[in-house]
Amino acid sequence: MSLILCLLAIALIGVAGWGILSVMTELTKQYPQEPFDTISRRFEVEVFIWSSRAPRTLRRQYIATQACAVPAALCLAALVWLNETRPDVHLWGTVAFCAVSLLMAGRLAWVVIRRGV
């Protein structure tokens, strides 16, 4: 069970990362003079994806891929719950990953509702 949860979490985090990289690739098309893998480009992803310059299909793809991070955090919470032997870490680790999952879901839902996607 732990192996399946771990592989699922890695796959979901990979999908979320792929979504960010696809937006960075689209940014590279608009600004070809800048290097692809700059730190500032990573910070431009959020600004670009919610701007009017971003295609609607790319915005929807980004939302779907970022939504994959929510179950990934829940998988990590389940891994802590199943595998941690110390009771304090068992409880607080699970609570922390669940809280991160709720924060990610809430933030994504808030931005999507606010932007009207």
N, C-alpha and C positions, 0 to 999 in steps of 0.2 A: 504494500500500500504506500509506503514512504517513497519508494522509487517512482511509482506512478505520479504521486503528488509533486515530487521534485522535478521530474521531466515535464510535467504539465506547467509548473511555475516557470521553468526555463523557457519553454516554448511561448508562453504568453508574454513574458518579458521581452523575448526576441521579436514578437509581433509588434509590441509597443515601440521598440527601438527601430524597427523597420519603418514604422509610420513617421517617426521623426526624420529618418534618413531620406525618405521619399520627399518630404517637404524641403529638406536641405537641397536635394537635387533640383527641385523646381526653382528654388532661390538661385541656384547656380545658373540656371538658364536665363534668369532675368539680370543677373550681375556676373557676366562671364569673366570680367577682369580680376575679380577677387579669388583668392585660393578657396578650394572647396571646404576644407576641414579647419576652419578657424573657430576660435572660441566665440567670437562675436556673432558668427553665423548661427550658432546654436541658440543664442539668446534672441535672434531675429525670428525664429520659427513661430513662436506664439504671436508675435506682432503681425507677421505675414499671413498666417493662416486665418486670422480673424479680420483681415483687411479686405477691402473690395477687390484688390488685385488677385487674390487667390481664387482659383476656379472652384466652383461649388462641389464638383466631384472630389477634388483633392481635400476640401474641407471635410466632407463626409467620410472620406477614407481615414483622415486624421482622427476624427472623433471615434470611429469604430476601432482603430488600432489602439488609441489611448484608453478606450474602455476595457481593453484586454488586461491592463495593469491592475484593475480592481480584483478580478478573480485570481490573478497571480499573487497578490498580497494575501488573499484568503487562503490560497494553497500554502503559502509560507506560514500562516497562522496555524493551519492544520498540522503542518510538519512540526512546529514547535510543540503543539499540544500532544502529538503522538510520541515524540522522541525525547523530549527533555525530561530528565530525571529529578532535577531539583524543583521542589514545589513553587518557590518564589519566581524562578525564571520561567517555569511552566506557565504560570498564570499571567505574569506581566509581559512576557514575550508574545503570548497569544493576544492579549489585550492591545499591545502596541501595534501588531500587524493588522488587527481588525480596525483599530482607529485610523491607521494609515489608509486602509481600504475605504473606509467611510469618508475620509477627507478627500481622497482622489475622486470618488464617485460624486460627492457633493460639489466639489469645485468644477468638475466637468459638466455636471448637470446645470449648475448655476450659469456657467459661461454659455452653454448651448441655449438655454432659455433666454438669457439676456441678449444674445446676438440674434436670436430668432432663426436658427438653422433648422 
